[in-house]
Amino acid sequence: MAQTYNSFSFQCQAWCSQTKARAGLLHSPHGLIETPRFMPVGTLATVKTLTPAQLEAAQAQIILANTYHLHLQPGEAIVQQAGGLHHFMGWQRPILTDSGGFQVFSLSKLRQISEEGVVFRSPRDGRLINLTPERSIAIQNALGADIIMAFDECPPYPASRAEIEASLERTDRWLKRCINAHTRADQQALFGIVQGGVYLDLRRQAAESLVSLDLPGYAIGGVSVGEPVDLIHDIVAATAPYLPIDKPRYLMGVGTYREMARAIASGVDLFDCVIPTRLGRHGAALVQGERWNLKNARFREDFSALDSTCPCYCCQNFSRAYLSHLVRSREVLGFMLISLHNVTELIRFTQSIREAILRDTFTTDFARWLVQRA
């Protein structure tokens, strides 16, 4: 079951003296990732409305794509024929693929779980698909991302302790099958996922079991699935200390200011979320910790930059009034510009935290985000 990951390494450069936050460097076959880092989501091999050149300008160092969605369309065989995801989508920096587990388990009325895997009916054409741990890994091997995720069971919130315990046991068995099925360990790092619901002792149990397998990285999954925000913080704070300090830690599906800052304080390195582009497509901008609806009347005659401190193309060239006009007119350019700004904003936020950790000023510079909501 041993795997060799010669193309990957992670090193901590600095630690916060007041918290468990750390700044690190994650080396991958397609480049360096500076942590902590926000990762834009490109579910179907595209970060919605943005080009690879725009993502590079936003300082994105790694993006995500999704196994489930790419299996349905266009199919991993086509991506493989194109030379893998990097060539297919014109992005030559690191890529992470999710296993598809979360998406499959969200199809509660269309899927059936067994020890073998999950059988579900495609929402695209109605055909039955049998997604097993082996199949998930085979798809990800074909897609060719730098980091791939183990196929796990992601229980909904709330779930009983008995349900979570049964799910954890199955996830552990599936993980070992994923490791055995992984054929490109020299080129793709397989991350395991810590589940356990809201039961902190089960989170610890799951983390310790994963660590014994000596994987190149670890994710905390099963959060941001409906539970209260403070429970997310409790889960992350209780889980991260049981993960190795010399391996990257990835908090799945979380990408808001406060949640990222507090998770970084617990020792988390990587984040992803669809929030920046989803908000952009609805005319909402993230500006220095606030969320602005650009349809509001106050922006119609505001000719200042969206954020004068932001270096993105949107903020350097267009006014709030123009963006408000585009959004009200439902012009695609408006959604693209705001999405570009939002992605840049969250990357800048994590990059600023990284720089503060290197200076050891994290707790003072980001104090507003480290306290619980009133």
C-alpha positions as CSV (number, residue, x, y, z in Angstrom):
1,M,0.0,0.0,0.0
2,A,3.0,2.3,0.2
3,Q,3.1,5.2,-2.2
4,T,6.0,7.3,-3.4
5,Y,5.5,11.0,-3.9
6,N,8.8,12.2,-5.2
7,S,7.3,15.3,-7.0
8,F,5.7,16.7,-3.8
9,S,7.1,18.3,-0.7
10,F,5.8,20.7,2.0
11,Q,7.8,22.9,4.3
12,C,6.9,25.4,7.0
13,Q,8.6,28.7,6.7
14,A,7.2,30.5,9.8
15,W,4.9,30.0,12.7
16,C,2.6,32.5,14.4
17,S,3.8,32.9,18.0
18,Q,0.2,33.3,19.3
19,T,-1.7,30.7,17.3
20,K,-1.1,27.6,15.3
21,A,-1.0,29.5,12.0
22,R,1.9,28.8,9.7
23,A,3.3,30.0,6.4
24,G,4.5,27.2,4.0
25,L,5.6,26.2,0.6
26,L,4.0,23.3,-1.2
27,H,6.0,22.0,-4.2
28,S,4.1,20.2,-7.0
29,P,4.9,19.1,-10.6
30,H,3.3,22.2,-12.0
31,G,4.7,24.7,-9.6
32,L,5.0,26.2,-6.2
33,I,2.0,27.0,-3.9
34,E,2.5,29.5,-1.2
35,T,0.3,28.8,1.9
36,P,-2.0,29.8,3.3
37,R,-3.9,30.0,0.0
38,F,-7.4,30.4,-1.4
39,M,-8.0,28.2,-4.4
40,P,-10.6,29.3,-7.0
41,V,-13.1,26.6,-8.1
42,G,-13.2,25.6,-11.7
43,T,-15.7,22.7,-11.5
44,L,-15.9,22.0,-15.2
45,A,-12.3,22.8,-16.0
46,T,-13.2,26.5,-16.0
47,V,-13.4,29.1,-13.3
48,K,-16.7,30.6,-14.4
49,T,-16.4,33.7,-16.6
50,L,-12.6,33.9,-16.1
51,T,-9.7,33.0,-18.5
52,P,-6.5,31.4,-17.3
53,A,-4.7,34.6,-18.1
54,Q,-7.0,36.5,-15.7
55,L,-6.5,33.9,-13.0
56,E,-2.8,34.3,-13.3
57,A,-3.2,38.1,-13.0
58,A,-5.2,37.4,-9.9
59,Q,-2.2,35.5,-8.5
60,A,-4.0,32.2,-8.4
61,Q,-1.4,29.5,-7.8
62,I,-3.8,26.5,-7.9
63,I,-7.3,25.9,-9.0
64,L,-9.9,23.1,-8.5
65,A,-11.8,20.9,-10.9
66,N,-14.4,18.2,-10.2
67,T,-14.3,14.6,-11.0
68,Y,-18.0,14.0,-10.9
69,H,-18.9,16.8,-13.3
70,L,-16.0,16.2,-15.7
71,H,-16.9,12.5,-15.8
72,L,-20.4,13.4,-16.9
73,Q,-19.2,16.1,-19.4
74,P,-17.0,15.8,-21.5
75,G,-15.7,12.5,-20.0
76,E,-12.2,11.8,-18.7
77,A,-11.3,10.0,-21.9
78,I,-11.5,13.2,-23.9
79,V,-9.5,15.1,-21.3
80,Q,-6.9,12.4,-21.3
81,Q,-6.7,12.5,-25.2
82,A,-6.1,16.3,-24.9
83,G,-3.1,15.6,-22.8
84,G,-4.7,16.0,-19.4
85,L,-6.5,18.9,-17.6
86,H,-3.6,21.3,-17.8
87,H,-3.5,21.1,-21.6
88,F,-7.2,20.8,-22.0
89,M,-8.0,24.0,-20.2
90,G,-4.8,26.0,-20.9
91,W,-3.8,26.2,-17.3
92,Q,-0.2,25.3,-16.6
93,R,-0.1,25.8,-12.8
94,P,-1.2,23.2,-10.2
95,I,-4.7,21.7,-10.2
96,L,-6.6,19.8,-7.5
97,T,-9.5,17.5,-8.4
98,D,-12.3,16.7,-5.9
99,S,-13.3,13.0,-5.9
100,G,-16.9,13.7,-6.7
101,G,-18.0,12.2,-3.4
102,F,-19.7,15.3,-2.2
103,Q,-21.7,15.8,-5.4
104,V,-22.8,12.2,-5.5
105,F,-23.9,12.2,-1.9
106,S,-25.9,15.4,-2.5
107,L,-28.1,13.4,-4.9
108,S,-30.1,11.8,-2.1
109,K,-33.0,10.8,-4.3
110,L,-30.9,9.6,-7.3
111,R,-28.2,7.4,-5.6
112,Q,-27.8,4.2,-3.7
113,I,-24.9,3.5,-1.4
114,S,-23.3,0.1,-0.9
115,E,-20.0,-1.3,0.3
116,E,-18.9,-1.4,-3.3
117,G,-19.6,2.3,-4.0
118,V,-22.4,4.5,-5.1
119,V,-24.8,3.9,-8.0
120,F,-26.5,7.0,-9.2
121,R,-28.6,8.2,-12.1
122,S,-26.9,10.9,-14.2
123,P,-28.8,14.2,-13.9
124,R,-27.7,14.9,-17.5
125,D,-29.1,11.9,-19.4
126,G,-30.6,9.5,-16.8
127,R,-28.0,6.7,-17.3
128,L,-26.9,4.7,-14.3
129,I,-23.3,5.2,-13.2
130,N,-21.5,3.1,-10.7
131,L,-18.9,5.3,-8.9
132,T,-16.5,3.2,-6.8
133,P,-13.3,4.3,-5.0
134,E,-11.4,2.6,-7.8
135,R,-13.4,4.3,-10.5
136,S,-13.0,7.7,-8.8
137,I,-9.2,7.3,-8.7
138,A,-9.1,6.0,-12.3
139,I,-11.0,9.1,-13.5
140,Q,-8.6,11.4,-11.5
141,N,-5.6,9.5,-12.9
142,A,-6.9,10.2,-16.4
143,L,-7.6,13.9,-15.7
144,G,-4.1,14.3,-14.5
145,A,-4.4,16.9,-11.6
146,D,-1.5,17.5,-9.3
147,I,-3.5,16.7,-6.2
148,I,-6.4,14.2,-6.1
149,M,-8.8,13.4,-3.4
150,A,-9.9,10.1,-1.9
151,F,-13.4,9.0,-2.5
152,D,-15.2,9.3,0.8
153,E,-18.7,9.3,2.2
154,C,-19.9,12.8,3.2
155,P,-22.9,12.5,5.5
156,P,-25.4,15.4,5.7
157,Y,-26.0,17.5,8.7
158,P,-27.5,16.5,11.0
159,A,-26.6,12.9,11.3
160,S,-26.7,10.6,14.3
161,R,-23.6,9.3,16.0
162,A,-24.4,5.8,14.8
163,E,-24.7,7.0,11.2
164,I,-21.4,8.8,11.4
165,E,-19.6,5.8,12.9
166,A,-20.8,3.6,10.1
167,S,-19.9,6.2,7.5
168,L,-16.4,6.6,9.0
169,E,-15.7,2.8,8.8
170,R,-16.8,2.7,5.2
171,T,-14.7,5.8,4.3
172,D,-11.7,4.1,5.9
173,R,-12.1,1.0,3.8
174,W,-12.7,3.1,0.7
175,L,-9.5,5.1,1.3
176,K,-7.4,2.0,1.4
177,R,-9.0,0.9,-1.9
178,C,-8.2,4.4,-3.3
179,I,-4.5,4.0,-2.3
180,N,-4.3,0.5,-3.9
181,A,-6.0,1.8,-7.1
182,H,-3.7,4.9,-7.5
183,T,-1.4,4.3,-10.4
184,R,0.3,7.7,-10.7
185,A,1.7,8.4,-7.3
186,D,4.9,9.8,-8.7
187,Q,2.9,12.5,-10.4
188,Q,-0.3,13.0,-8.4
189,A,-0.6,13.4,-4.6
190,L,-3.5,11.6,-3.0
191,F,-5.0,13.4,-0.1
192,G,-7.2,11.6,2.5
193,I,-10.2,13.3,4.0
194,V,-11.1,13.5,7.7
195,Q,-14.8,13.1,8.3
196,G,-16.6,12.6,11.6
197,G,-19.6,15.0,11.5
198,V,-19.8,17.2,14.6
199,Y,-18.5,14.5,17.0
200,L,-15.0,15.7,17.9
201,D,-13.8,12.4,19.3
202,L,-14.7,10.7,16.0
203,R,-12.9,13.5,14.2
204,R,-9.8,12.7,16.2
205,Q,-10.2,9.0,15.6
206,A,-10.5,9.5,11.8
207,A,-7.5,11.9,11.8
208,E,-5.3,9.4,13.6
209,S,-6.3,6.6,11.3
210,L,-5.5,8.7,8.2
211,V,-2.1,9.8,9.6
212,S,-1.1,6.2,10.1
213,L,-1.2,5.8,6.3
214,D,1.4,8.5,5.7
215,L,-0.3,10.3,2.9
216,P,1.2,13.5,1.2
217,G,-1.6,15.7,2.5
218,Y,-4.9,15.7,4.4
219,A,-8.2,17.5,4.1
220,I,-10.9,18.3,6.6
221,G,-14.2,17.5,4.9
222,G,-17.9,17.3,5.9
223,V,-18.0,20.9,7.1
224,S,-20.1,23.8,5.7
225,V,-22.9,21.3,4.9
226,G,-25.5,23.0,7.0
227,E,-24.1,23.1,10.5
228,P,-23.8,26.4,12.5
229,V,-20.7,28.4,11.7
230,D,-19.3,28.1,15.2
231,L,-19.4,24.3,14.9
232,I,-17.2,24.6,11.9
233,H,-14.6,26.4,14.0
234,D,-14.9,23.8,16.7
235,I,-14.4,21.0,14.3
236,V,-11.4,22.5,12.6
237,A,-9.7,23.6,15.9
238,A,-10.2,20.1,17.3
239,T,-9.1,18.2,14.1
240,A,-6.1,20.1,12.8
241,P,-3.7,19.4,15.7
242,Y,-3.9,15.6,14.9
243,L,-2.7,16.1,11.4
244,P,1.1,16.1,10.7
245,I,2.9,19.5,10.9
246,D,5.0,18.5,7.8
247,K,2.0,17.9,5.5
248,P,-0.4,20.4,4.0
249,R,-3.9,20.7,5.5
250,Y,-6.9,21.6,3.3
251,L,-10.3,22.7,4.6
252,M,-12.8,21.8,1.9
253,G,-15.6,24.1,0.7
254,V,-14.8,27.1,3.0
255,G,-13.9,30.5,1.6
256,T,-15.3,33.4,3.7
257,Y,-13.0,35.9,5.5
258,R,-13.7,34.9,9.1
259,E,-13.9,31.2,8.5
260,M,-10.5,31.2,6.6
261,A,-8.8,33.4,9.2
262,R,-9.9,31.3,12.1
263,A,-9.0,28.1,10.3
264,I,-5.6,29.4,9.5
265,A,-5.2,30.2,13.2
266,S,-5.8,26.5,13.8
267,G,-3.1,25.5,11.3
268,V,-5.0,25.0,8.0
269,D,-3.2,25.9,4.8
270,L,-5.6,25.6,1.8
271,F,-9.2,26.6,1.1
272,D,-11.6,26.5,-1.8
273,C,-15.1,27.9,-2.3
274,V,-17.4,28.9,-5.2
275,I,-18.4,32.1,-3.4
276,P,-16.4,34.6,-5.3
277,T,-17.7,33.7,-8.8
278,R,-21.2,32.8,-7.6
279,L,-21.5,36.3,-6.0
280,G,-20.0,37.9,-9.1
281,R,-22.7,36.3,-11.3
282,H,-25.3,37.9,-9.0
283,G,-23.7,41.3,-9.0
284,A,-22.3,41.1,-5.5
285,A,-18.7,42.3,-4.7
286,L,-16.4,41.4,-1.8
287,V,-14.7,44.6,-0.7
288,Q,-12.3,44.6,2.3
289,G,-14.4,42.2,4.3
290,E,-17.8,43.5,3.2
291,R,-20.3,42.2,0.6
292,W,-21.8,44.9,-1.6
293,N,-24.8,44.4,-3.9
294,L,-24.0,46.6,-6.8
295,K,-27.6,46.8,-7.8
296,N,-28.2,49.1,-4.9
297,A,-29.1,52.7,-5.7
298,R,-26.1,54.2,-3.9
299,F,-23.8,52.9,-6.5
300,R,-25.6,54.3,-9.6
301,E,-23.7,57.6,-9.4
302,D,-20.6,56.5,-7.6
303,F,-17.7,57.1,-10.0
304,S,-14.9,55.9,-7.6
305,A,-13.1,52.6,-8.1
306,L,-14.7,49.5,-6.6
307,D,-11.7,49.2,-4.3
308,S,-8.9,51.7,-4.8
309,T,-6.4,49.4,-3.0
310,C,-7.1,46.4,-5.3
311,P,-4.7,45.8,-8.3
312,C,-7.2,43.8,-10.4
313,Y,-8.2,44.9,-13.9
314,C,-11.7,45.7,-12.7
315,C,-10.7,48.1,-9.9
316,Q,-8.0,49.7,-12.0
317,N,-10.2,50.6,-14.9
318,F,-13.9,50.8,-14.0
319,S,-16.1,52.7,-11.6
320,R,-18.8,51.4,-9.3
321,A,-21.4,53.3,-11.4
322,Y,-20.3,51.4,-14.5
323,L,-20.4,48.1,-12.7
324,S,-23.8,48.9,-11.4
325,H,-24.9,49.7,-14.9
326,L,-23.6,46.4,-16.2
327,V,-25.2,44.4,-13.5
328,R,-28.6,46.2,-13.9
329,S,-28.3,45.5,-17.7
330,R,-27.4,41.9,-17.1
331,E,-24.3,42.3,-19.2
332,V,-21.9,39.4,-19.1
333,L,-18.9,41.8,-18.8
334,G,-20.2,43.0,-15.4
335,F,-20.4,39.4,-14.0
336,M,-16.9,38.7,-15.3
337,L,-15.3,41.9,-13.9
338,I,-16.9,41.4,-10.4
339,S,-15.9,37.7,-10.4
340,L,-12.3,38.7,-11.3
341,H,-12.3,41.2,-8.4
342,N,-13.8,38.7,-5.9
343,V,-11.3,36.0,-6.8
344,T,-8.4,38.5,-6.5
345,E,-9.8,39.7,-3.2
346,L,-9.8,36.3,-1.5
347,I,-6.4,35.4,-2.8
348,R,-5.1,38.8,-1.6
349,F,-6.7,38.1,1.8
350,T,-4.9,34.8,2.3
351,Q,-1.7,36.2,0.8
352,S,-1.9,39.1,3.3
353,I,-2.3,36.6,6.1
354,R,0.7,34.7,4.9
355,E,2.8,37.9,4.9
356,A,1.5,38.7,8.4
357,I,2.6,35.2,9.6
358,L,6.0,35.8,8.2
359,R,6.2,39.1,10.1
360,D,4.5,37.4,13.2
361,T,1.8,40.1,13.2
362,F,-1.1,37.8,12.3
363,T,-3.1,38.2,15.5
364,T,-2.8,42.0,15.5
365,D,-3.3,42.6,11.8
366,F,-6.3,40.2,11.6
367,A,-7.8,40.6,15.0
368,R,-11.2,41.5,13.7
369,W,-11.5,38.1,12.0
370,L,-10.3,36.0,14.8
371,V,-13.0,36.7,17.3
372,Q,-16.4,35.0,17.3
373,R,-19.3,36.9,15.8
374,A,-21.2,39.0,18.3
